[in-house]
Every structure is written in structure tokens, then in C-alpha cells.
Amino acid sequence: MQFKYPEILWGLFLLLIPILIHLFQLRRFKKTPFTNVKFLKQEVTESRKSSTLKKWLLLLARLGLLAALVIAFAQPYIAKKSALQEKETVFYLDNSFSMNGQVENGNLFKNTIQEFIKAIPKDQHFSLFTNNQVFKDVEIKDIQNDLLNLNVTSEQLGISEITLKGNTYFSNKGGIQKNLVLISDFQQRMGTIKKTESINNVTITYVKPSDHKIINTSIDSIFIGNKTNETIELVAQLSTNSSEQTVPVSLFNKEVLIAKTAANFDDNKNAEVRFTVNANDVILGKVALTDTGLEYDNQFYFNLDKKSKIKVLVISNTSADFLNRIYSNDEFTLTISTLEQLNYSAIDYQNLIIFNEIQKLPNSLITAIKSFSLNGGSYVLIPAIDGDLNSYNELAITNNSRYVNTIVQDMAISTIKTEHPLFSNVFDKKVTDFQFPTVKERFKLTSKAPIAILFQNKDPFLIGTNNAYFFTASINNDNSNFKNSPLIVPTFYNMGINSLKLLPLYASLGNKFEIELPITLQQDDVIKISNEKNDFIPQQRVLPKKVKVNFIENPKEAGIYKIMHNENILRHISFNNNRKESELLYSQIPDEKNNNSLSNFFMESQKNNSINEFWKWFAILALAFVLIETLLQRFLK
């Protein structure tokens, strides 16, 4: 037993007072003369015995009364050591998409908030943070409405991030019991939960609100399948953990239903559905399904706008017919000009310029191309067999490259760098069984630029980045059979595609993403992004003939957005949430740190922190001794 005010126990020395009174008998007896005491002797003897018993009982009652009062004022109690410590508690409430699933008794996230509000002691001070909000040093009445209005988010902190962030909300005072409580479904992608995981003497507890399995079907991605001049085939990929074999899937253009089909899942719980749309239609599309699992992955946004044609200028004094077959009219605007007929004023309006075996580059053209490149334009240099290396190097040097000398030797191409941006998404695996072309004469080239294609002796055949490419050999039929190789199509096609970053079907929220708009902005003009709920100004870089727009922090919500300039809609862009939350794979929580419900956690905490006080019982005992003394005085003679 412990005492809140142990110094009051010195008052027990007051027990000496009634003891001294009873021992020394301060009361004086008065003598009264009586004629004959013979008849009183027996009565006097009996009275003295009764009086002695009464005195001793009164002494015990008064001692009990004083002792009970002193102990009551000292406030005795029984409690665990931890209950006497000052405490600080920080809660992490996971509000990621995976917490928003449907369980047996409703929505998991809403149920968790309701249980938290109901179970936490009303007078407890605490801090609480989610993936995107913080509430510091509050009581539940201060934030109850905020919690009820919390929404789920695509953001998700990892276990290590949560512990580090949670530790910042504790004070620096010593001797304090610090408790960090993590409330989540603990998906594996949050990281591994370690048995010994702690930081700065903080006790970490993991509370998983429900072990109920969430049944979910997800639309994972959309891509274009077969494509003709008249139609485009859209392919949507789905996955599920349900036992259902088929799920209805709908295609919308804006809010209008334009197609409906059923997804048939295979043994691996995956499925594909295909929709065919008109190639000339502008579609602000949404593929949607209905299920009882997670809500955020039931729709997938995309858009098909009219494509901006990529402008390609070929400067050539020889035949360039092979490029006509690559740069078709539906995607590109191809212009072929000889060096003598070149319109220099048209250079700034191009996206890609190809020098096809020009023997010598004029200084005026080199100056124009350098300016064109600085403003975001791309170019390709294919050297002539008898080309002037000095003029070539005027461009090559700006890209950390240099043509050195001519090498006359038959040499085969042997390696394609599939990781190079030029060939990303072209080859599914490393290229081995391939009919590689050869060259008869080439130039030695030194360069720090990425190599795209290599000869057998590891010398480069093609180097470059997204805005400058350099061949080391002529590709005319007299010197090489490269024009007859299947490799020529993806090489030049991707050079064209990479010269203007056109909008894809969709982008993922949270990933850095860049597009280019072929528009000339005046001073103080900006590009705006908006939809029915949100609008913002993205990060943008203005070039003379186009604008580069970067999406880093915005937008925050999935949907189809308008790209606007001066209230005019230029194009549309679609964003979807990352589908990692749909995997529904969970981490194992160590038993000693696990709690299966918030109610149990708070009940256990209150039990461990409870203090059993006994001063009331001692006060009642003191009253009992007062009553005993009264009864003794009244009835015991």
C-alpha cells in the first residue's frame, strides 16, 4: 500500500493522547459520607469491574477513530508502478485506401474512428497523426468532428516513417512513459514489423482493427491493343481475390455508357476485357465496375484526344524515302528539304530535325540548330561517307562527343541497349536471336553520351539522349544494309515520338510526370489544370514554340482534367491512383505487441493505469468507531 500524503502519518503519534488520558485517569472522585456501607460492598465491586471494561473499550474505539482519520487524510492507494508515471501517448491512424474496405459490420475505416471515439477516455490528452494530417496535444472532444470527417488518401507512410514521425511528437522530458500506438491494417508494402522495433524508449503497440478478409476486385491498368485507321481497341486488366468467376465491366464516355462486357477470371484471378472505339472520337473515358471491397480501384480514368502531330524536318541531298514509311501522316508531319532549299525560319517550328548524310554543315545552320536544341528541339545526325568531321564536331562537342577519324572495315552491329530510352517498351527481353545489319565504313567516335547500339568490337553505332542522336556510319545502301533491317523502324520512330512528349492514356498520381504542349505563350501567360472539383497551376517551363509541364505534387485526386490556356481547352489529361493498395497482403504482427481491437487496448490501458484508493473506506471506518463509542457510552454502564 502507498500513500499520497505520507507525511500526514506523523499524526499517528496523536494516539498517545487517549492512551495517556486513560492511564493517568485525570478524573477526580468525590467522597460522600454514608451511614452504613455493608449493603453496598457487593454493588461497588461489580461497578468497578464494569467501569474498567468500558474504559478499555472506549480507549480502543478512540484509538481506532484517530488512526482511521489519520490514514484517511494520508490517502492510501494500491497501483502498479507504471500507473504512477507521467504518460504521453501518440496515435497513428492509417487513412490509406486499403482501410476503406467493407467488412462484416460496415466500413472498416468509419468503424475504426467510431470505436476510437467511444473507447478513449474523455479526459485523456494525446496526439494523433494520419498519413496527411496532425492533431497535437488534444482531448477527444477537441477533434471528434475532425475525425468523423476524415477521408482516405492515396498517401501511405511506411513503418519506419511512422515511428520516426511519431517520435517527434513526444516531449524531451525524462522519466515519462512514452507510448506510440499504430492503428492500421499493416499491409506488407508498409515494411516489416520487427519484434524489437523501438526508438528512444518509446513503447510501440500495433492495433489491427479487423482480421476480416476484404473481398476486392480491381481495375489495374488500361492500354491500347490493336489499332487501325478506323478503330482503337482498349484493353483493361483486372484482378480479384473473390471466388466469383465473372464481373460486369462498363465503359463510359463522360457519364454516357457506351459499352458493357463481362470479365472472366482465370486460375490466377486475372482477367482482360476489350472495348473497341472509333479512332476519330474524342473520349473522356472511364472503365468501371461495382464490388463490395475497396472503392478507389473500381474506376479507371483515361482519355483519347485528337493527337498533335509531331513535326519532323529532314535535311537531305540524297533519297530519304525510307523515312516516309516510318513517319506516317496520322502521327507526323514530315517535311523533306535539300540544304540549298532549306527555309531557316521553319526550323523553330519543328520537333525533330534529321541531317541525312549532309557532307558539310554550314555555320549558319549549326548556329540555328544549337539554338533549336536549347529551346527543347531534338535532332539526328547521320554522317556522309566523306563527311566533314570538323562541321559535325561543332554539334557533337555540345553533347560531350567527338568524331575522330575514318575506319574502313566491315563491321557487324551486335548489341542493342534495351535499357536505353530509345528502346524502352520495344523489347520484352534481351535481344539475342536477331539479324543484325553491317557497315563497310564508319567513323571513330568518343562520347560520354548513352550508347544505344554497339558494334561487335564495342564501338558505338548510335549514341544520344532524348534531344540529340549521332550515328557513326552512313546508312545508305552502298555502305550498310541498316535500312533493310527491322531495327530501323523502332529506332527512328522513337526518335520522333521522344521529340515531343505527347499525353499518354493516363498518368499515376504521386509519380513525377512531364508533358509537352506545342503552344507559344505570351508574357505572363500560364497553363492551368482544372476539373469540376479542383484547379491548379502546374510547374511549367516556357520554350519558344512549346511548353513543358511537370506534375509533381498536384493533382491530389483521380479523374480527368482539362489543360487550359486563357479559358480555352487545349487537351485533357487523366490521373489514376496507384494500385498497390489493392494487393491486400498483410504483415505478421508479433504477439507481444499485437492488440486485436481498440476497445481491448483502451480497457487494458485503463486497467494498467488504474489507482485503487482506500481513503473513503478509512473515513467510513472512522465513522464506525464514532458510532461504537456512542453506543458504549450510552448502553455500557
Disulfide bonds with the S-S distance in Angstrom:
none
